[in-house]
Amino acid sequence: MPIKQRCGTPGRTCAAALDAHGYAHYYYEVEPLGVFIIENVFGSNIRLYYTSGEEVVKVR
């Protein structure tokens, strides 16, 4: 089961400054469930993922 993990690892913050339209941009990775669990247990990033990208979220 693929899991979408914002910032690539648990507990990390990665939002860029708001753009001119009031959107925050976050890096994300879609990774296997096992990788997600291991990252949560050890609190570190494992660079094994299916895909990655940028999520855009309206803040204002």
PDB file of N, CA, C and O in Angstrom:
ATOM      1  N   MET A   1       0.848  -1.168   0.000  1.00  0.00           N
ATOM      2  CA  MET A   1       0.000   0.000   0.000  1.00  0.00           C
ATOM      3  C   MET A   1       0.904   1.245   0.000  1.00  0.00           C
ATOM      4  O   MET A   1       1.647   1.456   0.959  1.00  0.00           O
ATOM      5  N   PRO A   2       0.857   2.049  -1.028  1.00  0.00           N
ATOM      6  CA  PRO A   2       1.668   3.273  -1.079  1.00  0.00           C
ATOM      7  C   PRO A   2       1.152   4.334  -0.104  1.00  0.00           C
ATOM      8  O   PRO A   2      -0.056   4.513   0.054  1.00  0.00           O
ATOM      9  N   ILE A   3       2.073   5.024   0.539  1.00  0.00           N
ATOM     10  CA  ILE A   3       1.757   6.071   1.503  1.00  0.00           C
ATOM     11  C   ILE A   3       2.370   7.381   1.014  1.00  0.00           C
ATOM     12  O   ILE A   3       3.536   7.420   0.622  1.00  0.00           O
ATOM     13  N   LYS A   4       1.579   8.448   1.041  1.00  0.00           N
ATOM     14  CA  LYS A   4       2.101   9.772   0.680  1.00  0.00           C
ATOM     15  C   LYS A   4       2.662  10.421   1.944  1.00  0.00           C
ATOM     16  O   LYS A   4       1.929  10.667   2.901  1.00  0.00           O
ATOM     17  N   GLN A   5       3.959  10.694   1.940  1.00  0.00           N
ATOM     18  CA  GLN A   5       4.649  11.256   3.106  1.00  0.00           C
ATOM     19  C   GLN A   5       5.121  12.666   2.774  1.00  0.00           C
ATOM     20  O   GLN A   5       6.022  12.853   1.956  1.00  0.00           O
ATOM     21  N   ARG A   6       4.504  13.658   3.418  1.00  0.00           N
ATOM     22  CA  ARG A   6       4.910  15.046   3.195  1.00  0.00           C
ATOM     23  C   ARG A   6       6.303  15.268   3.763  1.00  0.00           C
ATOM     24  O   ARG A   6       6.611  14.787   4.854  1.00  0.00           O
ATOM     25  N   CYS A   7       7.130  15.978   3.048  1.00  0.00           N
ATOM     26  CA  CYS A   7       8.510  16.330   3.418  1.00  0.00           C
ATOM     27  C   CYS A   7       9.459  15.138   3.354  1.00  0.00           C
ATOM     28  O   CYS A   7      10.638  15.280   3.678  1.00  0.00           O
ATOM     29  N   GLY A   8       8.980  13.978   2.948  1.00  0.00           N
ATOM     30  CA  GLY A   8       9.842  12.821   2.763  1.00  0.00           C
ATOM     31  C   GLY A   8      10.115  12.011   4.006  1.00  0.00           C
ATOM     32  O   GLY A   8      10.505  10.848   3.904  1.00  0.00           O
ATOM     33  N   THR A   9       9.924  12.585   5.176  1.00  0.00           N
ATOM     34  CA  THR A   9      10.193  11.863   6.415  1.00  0.00           C
ATOM     35  C   THR A   9       9.315  12.428   7.533  1.00  0.00           C
ATOM     36  O   THR A   9       8.967  13.608   7.485  1.00  0.00           O
ATOM     37  N   PRO A  10       8.952  11.638   8.521  1.00  0.00           N
ATOM     38  CA  PRO A  10       8.077  12.109   9.591  1.00  0.00           C
ATOM     39  C   PRO A  10       8.721  13.195  10.449  1.00  0.00           C
ATOM     40  O   PRO A  10       9.911  13.136  10.758  1.00  0.00           O
ATOM     41  N   GLY A  11       7.920  14.181  10.825  1.00  0.00           N
ATOM     42  CA  GLY A  11       8.387  15.221  11.738  1.00  0.00           C
ATOM     43  C   GLY A  11       9.203  16.328  11.110  1.00  0.00           C
ATOM     44  O   GLY A  11       9.617  17.255  11.806  1.00  0.00           O
ATOM     45  N   ARG A  12       9.440  16.259   9.836  1.00  0.00           N
ATOM     46  CA  ARG A  12      10.243  17.274   9.156  1.00  0.00           C
ATOM     47  C   ARG A  12       9.322  18.354   8.588  1.00  0.00           C
ATOM     48  O   ARG A  12       8.229  18.051   8.109  1.00  0.00           O
ATOM     49  N   THR A  13       9.758  19.596   8.641  1.00  0.00           N
ATOM     50  CA  THR A  13       9.011  20.680   8.008  1.00  0.00           C
ATOM     51  C   THR A  13       9.746  21.098   6.747  1.00  0.00           C
ATOM     52  O   THR A  13      10.975  21.173   6.730  1.00  0.00           O
ATOM     53  N   CYS A  14       8.991  21.371   5.694  1.00  0.00           N
ATOM     54  CA  CYS A  14       9.644  21.651   4.422  1.00  0.00           C
ATOM     55  C   CYS A  14       8.904  22.668   3.573  1.00  0.00           C
ATOM     56  O   CYS A  14       9.219  22.816   2.392  1.00  0.00           O
ATOM     57  N   ALA A  15       7.935  23.372   4.131  1.00  0.00           N
ATOM     58  CA  ALA A  15       7.176  24.332   3.332  1.00  0.00           C
ATOM     59  C   ALA A  15       8.056  25.509   2.947  1.00  0.00           C
ATOM     60  O   ALA A  15       8.821  26.030   3.759  1.00  0.00           O
ATOM     61  N   ALA A  16       7.933  25.909   1.705  1.00  0.00           N
ATOM     62  CA  ALA A  16       8.614  27.115   1.246  1.00  0.00           C
ATOM     63  C   ALA A  16       7.768  28.316   1.663  1.00  0.00           C
ATOM     64  O   ALA A  16       6.631  28.151   2.105  1.00  0.00           O
ATOM     65  N   ALA A  17       8.308  29.498   1.528  1.00  0.00           N
ATOM     66  CA  ALA A  17       7.543  30.710   1.819  1.00  0.00           C
ATOM     67  C   ALA A  17       6.313  30.746   0.907  1.00  0.00           C
ATOM     68  O   ALA A  17       6.321  30.178  -0.185  1.00  0.00           O
ATOM     69  N   LEU A  18       5.276  31.411   1.365  1.00  0.00           N
ATOM     70  CA  LEU A  18       4.065  31.519   0.555  1.00  0.00           C
ATOM     71  C   LEU A  18       4.376  32.232  -0.753  1.00  0.00           C
ATOM     72  O   LEU A  18       5.163  33.178  -0.795  1.00  0.00           O
ATOM     73  N   ASP A  19       3.743  31.758  -1.816  1.00  0.00           N
ATOM     74  CA  ASP A  19       3.926  32.440  -3.091  1.00  0.00           C
ATOM     75  C   ASP A  19       2.978  33.638  -3.179  1.00  0.00           C
ATOM     76  O   ASP A  19       2.231  33.901  -2.237  1.00  0.00           O
ATOM     77  N   ALA A  20       3.000  34.345  -4.268  1.00  0.00           N
ATOM     78  CA  ALA A  20       2.212  35.575  -4.433  1.00  0.00           C
ATOM     79  C   ALA A  20       0.706  35.328  -4.382  1.00  0.00           C
ATOM     80  O   ALA A  20      -0.064  36.264  -4.166  1.00  0.00           O
ATOM     81  N   HIS A  21       0.280  34.085  -4.577  1.00  0.00           N
ATOM     82  CA  HIS A  21      -1.145  33.762  -4.589  1.00  0.00           C
ATOM     83  C   HIS A  21      -1.620  33.131  -3.279  1.00  0.00           C
ATOM     84  O   HIS A  21      -2.768  32.695  -3.194  1.00  0.00           O
ATOM     85  N   GLY A  22      -0.757  33.074  -2.254  1.00  0.00           N
ATOM     86  CA  GLY A  22      -1.130  32.535  -0.953  1.00  0.00           C
ATOM     87  C   GLY A  22      -1.045  31.025  -0.844  1.00  0.00           C
ATOM     88  O   GLY A  22      -1.727  30.438  -0.004  1.00  0.00           O
ATOM     89  N   TYR A  23      -0.238  30.382  -1.657  1.00  0.00           N
ATOM     90  CA  TYR A  23      -0.066  28.933  -1.625  1.00  0.00           C
ATOM     91  C   TYR A  23       1.267  28.558  -0.985  1.00  0.00           C
ATOM     92  O   TYR A  23       2.285  29.211  -1.215  1.00  0.00           O
ATOM     93  N   ALA A  24       1.245  27.496  -0.178  1.00  0.00           N
ATOM     94  CA  ALA A  24       2.476  26.922   0.373  1.00  0.00           C
ATOM     95  C   ALA A  24       2.827  25.703  -0.473  1.00  0.00           C
ATOM     96  O   ALA A  24       1.939  24.959  -0.889  1.00  0.00           O
ATOM     97  N   HIS A  25       4.105  25.499  -0.726  1.00  0.00           N
ATOM     98  CA  HIS A  25       4.576  24.385  -1.547  1.00  0.00           C
ATOM     99  C   HIS A  25       5.331  23.404  -0.648  1.00  0.00           C
ATOM    100  O   HIS A  25       6.263  23.789   0.056  1.00  0.00           O
ATOM    101  N   TYR A  26       4.923  22.144  -0.679  1.00  0.00           N
ATOM    102  CA  TYR A  26       5.534  21.094   0.132  1.00  0.00           C
ATOM    103  C   TYR A  26       6.080  19.993  -0.772  1.00  0.00           C
ATOM    104  O   TYR A  26       5.434  19.608  -1.747  1.00  0.00           O
ATOM    105  N   TYR A  27       7.272  19.487  -0.447  1.00  0.00           N
ATOM    106  CA  TYR A  27       7.825  18.316  -1.119  1.00  0.00           C
ATOM    107  C   TYR A  27       7.143  17.082  -0.529  1.00  0.00           C
ATOM    108  O   TYR A  27       6.862  17.053   0.669  1.00  0.00           O
ATOM    109  N   TYR A  28       6.875  16.076  -1.341  1.00  0.00           N
ATOM    110  CA  TYR A  28       6.324  14.818  -0.827  1.00  0.00           C
ATOM    111  C   TYR A  28       6.945  13.632  -1.559  1.00  0.00           C
ATOM    112  O   TYR A  28       7.487  13.766  -2.656  1.00  0.00           O
ATOM    113  N   GLU A  29       6.849  12.474  -0.924  1.00  0.00           N
ATOM    114  CA  GLU A  29       7.251  11.201  -1.523  1.00  0.00           C
ATOM    115  C   GLU A  29       6.113  10.204  -1.353  1.00  0.00           C
ATOM    116  O   GLU A  29       5.462  10.185  -0.308  1.00  0.00           O
ATOM    117  N   VAL A  30       5.865   9.384  -2.354  1.00  0.00           N
ATOM    118  CA  VAL A  30       4.939   8.261  -2.248  1.00  0.00           C
ATOM    119  C   VAL A  30       5.818   7.026  -2.103  1.00  0.00           C
ATOM    120  O   VAL A  30       6.559   6.662  -3.017  1.00  0.00           O
ATOM    121  N   GLU A  31       5.724   6.390  -0.942  1.00  0.00           N
ATOM    122  CA  GLU A  31       6.658   5.314  -0.609  1.00  0.00           C
ATOM    123  C   GLU A  31       5.921   4.064  -0.134  1.00  0.00           C
ATOM    124  O   GLU A  31       4.757   4.139   0.258  1.00  0.00           O
ATOM    125  N   PRO A  32       6.596   2.915  -0.167  1.00  0.00           N
ATOM    126  CA  PRO A  32       5.983   1.673   0.319  1.00  0.00           C
ATOM    127  C   PRO A  32       5.660   1.761   1.817  1.00  0.00           C
ATOM    128  O   PRO A  32       6.339   2.461   2.568  1.00  0.00           O
ATOM    129  N   LEU A  33       4.628   1.050   2.231  1.00  0.00           N
ATOM    130  CA  LEU A  33       4.202   1.052   3.632  1.00  0.00           C
ATOM    131  C   LEU A  33       5.344   0.666   4.563  1.00  0.00           C
ATOM    132  O   LEU A  33       5.502   1.276   5.620  1.00  0.00           O
ATOM    133  N   GLY A  34       6.137  -0.329   4.198  1.00  0.00           N
ATOM    134  CA  GLY A  34       7.258  -0.764   5.042  1.00  0.00           C
ATOM    135  C   GLY A  34       8.278   0.337   5.267  1.00  0.00           C
ATOM    136  O   GLY A  34       8.784   0.500   6.377  1.00  0.00           O
ATOM    137  N   VAL A  35       8.584   1.091   4.226  1.00  0.00           N
ATOM    138  CA  VAL A  35       9.519   2.216   4.351  1.00  0.00           C
ATOM    139  C   VAL A  35       8.928   3.273   5.276  1.00  0.00           C
ATOM    140  O   VAL A  35       9.633   3.821   6.123  1.00  0.00           O
ATOM    141  N   PHE A  36       7.643   3.561   5.120  1.00  0.00           N
ATOM    142  CA  PHE A  36       6.955   4.533   5.971  1.00  0.00           C
ATOM    143  C   PHE A  36       7.050   4.129   7.448  1.00  0.00           C
ATOM    144  O   PHE A  36       7.334   4.966   8.304  1.00  0.00           O
ATOM    145  N   ILE A  37       6.814   2.859   7.741  1.00  0.00           N
ATOM    146  CA  ILE A  37       6.870   2.375   9.131  1.00  0.00           C
ATOM    147  C   ILE A  37       8.287   2.492   9.687  1.00  0.00           C
ATOM    148  O   ILE A  37       8.472   2.963  10.809  1.00  0.00           O
ATOM    149  N   ILE A  38       9.285   2.069   8.918  1.00  0.00           N
ATOM    150  CA  ILE A  38      10.682   2.156   9.375  1.00  0.00           C
ATOM    151  C   ILE A  38      11.082   3.606   9.625  1.00  0.00           C
ATOM    152  O   ILE A  38      11.755   3.900  10.613  1.00  0.00           O
ATOM    153  N   GLU A  39      10.675   4.514   8.741  1.00  0.00           N
ATOM    154  CA  GLU A  39      10.988   5.936   8.935  1.00  0.00           C
ATOM    155  C   GLU A  39      10.361   6.467  10.218  1.00  0.00           C
ATOM    156  O   GLU A  39      10.984   7.255  10.930  1.00  0.00           O
ATOM    157  N   ASN A  40       9.141   6.047  10.520  1.00  0.00           N
ATOM    158  CA  ASN A  40       8.482   6.493  11.746  1.00  0.00           C
ATOM    159  C   ASN A  40       9.153   5.935  12.991  1.00  0.00           C
ATOM    160  O   ASN A  40       9.244   6.627  14.005  1.00  0.00           O
ATOM    161  N   VAL A  41       9.621   4.702  12.931  1.00  0.00           N
ATOM    162  CA  VAL A  41      10.283   4.087  14.082  1.00  0.00           C
ATOM    163  C   VAL A  41      11.622   4.760  14.361  1.00  0.00           C
ATOM    164  O   VAL A  41      11.930   5.084  15.507  1.00  0.00           O
ATOM    165  N   PHE A  42      12.419   4.971  13.310  1.00  0.00           N
ATOM    166  CA  PHE A  42      13.770   5.507  13.486  1.00  0.00           C
ATOM    167  C   PHE A  42      13.869   7.017  13.298  1.00  0.00           C
ATOM    168  O   PHE A  42      14.895   7.608  13.633  1.00  0.00           O
ATOM    169  N   GLY A  43      12.824   7.655  12.768  1.00  0.00           N
ATOM    170  CA  GLY A  43      12.829   9.106  12.589  1.00  0.00           C
ATOM    171  C   GLY A  43      13.822   9.599  11.550  1.00  0.00           C
ATOM    172  O   GLY A  43      14.312  10.725  11.637  1.00  0.00           O
ATOM    173  N   SER A  44      14.116   8.762  10.573  1.00  0.00           N
ATOM    174  CA  SER A  44      15.057   9.177   9.530  1.00  0.00           C
ATOM    175  C   SER A  44      14.453   8.922   8.153  1.00  0.00           C
ATOM    176  O   SER A  44      13.476   8.186   8.019  1.00  0.00           O
ATOM    177  N   ASN A  45      15.040   9.531   7.144  1.00  0.00           N
ATOM    178  CA  ASN A  45      14.543   9.385   5.785  1.00  0.00           C
ATOM    179  C   ASN A  45      15.272   8.255   5.071  1.00  0.00           C
ATOM    180  O   ASN A  45      16.502   8.187   5.083  1.00  0.00           O
ATOM    181  N   ILE A  46      14.507   7.379   4.457  1.00  0.00           N
ATOM    182  CA  ILE A  46      15.057   6.320   3.613  1.00  0.00           C
ATOM    183  C   ILE A  46      14.720   6.710   2.180  1.00  0.00           C
ATOM    184  O   ILE A  46      13.547   6.882   1.848  1.00  0.00           O
ATOM    185  N   ARG A  47      15.706   6.849   1.348  1.00  0.00           N
ATOM    186  CA  ARG A  47      15.496   7.331  -0.020  1.00  0.00           C
ATOM    187  C   ARG A  47      15.021   6.218  -0.953  1.00  0.00           C
ATOM    188  O   ARG A  47      15.635   5.961  -1.988  1.00  0.00           O
ATOM    189  N   LEU A  48      13.929   5.566  -0.577  1.00  0.00           N
ATOM    190  CA  LEU A  48      13.298   4.553  -1.408  1.00  0.00           C
ATOM    191  C   LEU A  48      11.837   4.947  -1.545  1.00  0.00           C
ATOM    192  O   LEU A  48      11.077   4.870  -0.580  1.00  0.00           O
ATOM    193  N   TYR A  49      11.444   5.368  -2.734  1.00  0.00           N
ATOM    194  CA  TYR A  49      10.068   5.804  -2.952  1.00  0.00           C
ATOM    195  C   TYR A  49       9.671   5.550  -4.399  1.00  0.00           C
ATOM    196  O   TYR A  49      10.523   5.412  -5.276  1.00  0.00           O
ATOM    197  N   TYR A  50       8.354   5.488  -4.637  1.00  0.00           N
ATOM    198  CA  TYR A  50       7.834   5.267  -5.983  1.00  0.00           C
ATOM    199  C   TYR A  50       7.934   6.531  -6.827  1.00  0.00           C
ATOM    200  O   TYR A  50       8.365   6.491  -7.979  1.00  0.00           O
ATOM    201  N   THR A  51       7.535   7.635  -6.247  1.00  0.00           N
ATOM    202  CA  THR A  51       7.549   8.915  -6.947  1.00  0.00           C
ATOM    203  C   THR A  51       7.630  10.030  -5.918  1.00  0.00           C
ATOM    204  O   THR A  51       7.395   9.806  -4.731  1.00  0.00           O
ATOM    205  N   SER A  52       7.960  11.214  -6.369  1.00  0.00           N
ATOM    206  CA  SER A  52       7.987  12.379  -5.487  1.00  0.00           C
ATOM    207  C   SER A  52       7.487  13.574  -6.279  1.00  0.00           C
ATOM    208  O   SER A  52       7.384  13.524  -7.504  1.00  0.00           O
ATOM    209  N   GLY A  53       7.180  14.640  -5.573  1.00  0.00           N
ATOM    210  CA  GLY A  53       6.681  15.821  -6.262  1.00  0.00           C
ATOM    211  C   GLY A  53       6.474  16.968  -5.305  1.00  0.00           C
ATOM    212  O   GLY A  53       7.021  16.995  -4.203  1.00  0.00           O
ATOM    213  N   GLU A  54       5.674  17.915  -5.749  1.00  0.00           N
ATOM    214  CA  GLU A  54       5.400  19.106  -4.958  1.00  0.00           C
ATOM    215  C   GLU A  54       3.897  19.245  -4.778  1.00  0.00           C
ATOM    216  O   GLU A  54       3.142  19.246  -5.750  1.00  0.00           O
ATOM    217  N   GLU A  55       3.476  19.362  -3.540  1.00  0.00           N
ATOM    218  CA  GLU A  55       2.071  19.556  -3.203  1.00  0.00           C
ATOM    219  C   GLU A  55       1.859  21.045  -2.961  1.00  0.00           C
ATOM    220  O   GLU A  55       2.645  21.680  -2.258  1.00  0.00           O
ATOM    221  N   VAL A  56       0.801  21.602  -3.539  1.00  0.00           N
ATOM    222  CA  VAL A  56       0.500  23.021  -3.388  1.00  0.00           C
ATOM    223  C   VAL A  56      -0.780  23.135  -2.562  1.00  0.00           C
ATOM    224  O   VAL A  56      -1.808  22.562  -2.920  1.00  0.00           O
ATOM    225  N   VAL A  57      -0.712  23.888  -1.439  1.00  0.00           N
ATOM    226  CA  VAL A  57      -1.832  24.003  -0.509  1.00  0.00           C
ATOM    227  C   VAL A  57      -2.199  25.468  -0.341  1.00  0.00           C
ATOM    228  O   VAL A  57      -1.332  26.304  -0.087  1.00  0.00           O
ATOM    229  N   LYS A  58      -3.486  25.783  -0.482  1.00  0.00           N
ATOM    230  CA  LYS A  58      -3.970  27.153  -0.292  1.00  0.00           C
ATOM    231  C   LYS A  58      -3.979  27.462   1.197  1.00  0.00           C
ATOM    232  O   LYS A  58      -4.595  26.737   1.978  1.00  0.00           O
ATOM    233  N   VAL A  59      -3.295  28.545   1.599  1.00  0.00           N
ATOM    234  CA  VAL A  59      -3.191  28.899   3.008  1.00  0.00           C
ATOM    235  C   VAL A  59      -4.148  30.032   3.355  1.00  0.00           C
ATOM    236  O   VAL A  59      -4.778  30.009   4.413  1.00  0.00           O
ATOM    237  N   ARG A  60      -4.260  30.986   2.506  1.00  0.00           N
ATOM    238  CA  ARG A  60      -5.137  32.141   2.784  1.00  0.00           C
ATOM    239  C   ARG A  60      -6.432  32.039   2.041  1.00  0.00           C
ATOM    240  O   ARG A  60      -7.282  32.922   2.159  1.00  0.00           O
TER     241      ARG A  60
END
